[in-house]
Amino acid sequence: MTKKDKQLELKDKIVKGLEKVYEKLIIFKKEKNSETCYYARR
């Protein structure tokens, strides 16, 4: 494996990790937003 291959592999791992974090953040924000709306309606 060349240095460039290792860098590409590392980049792919980082991007996949960031995508997972972003998805979790969106889910968290949706849940938090729905809770806020629920409390606001009471």
Residue pairs with C-beta under 8 A, 6 or more apart in sequence:
1 9
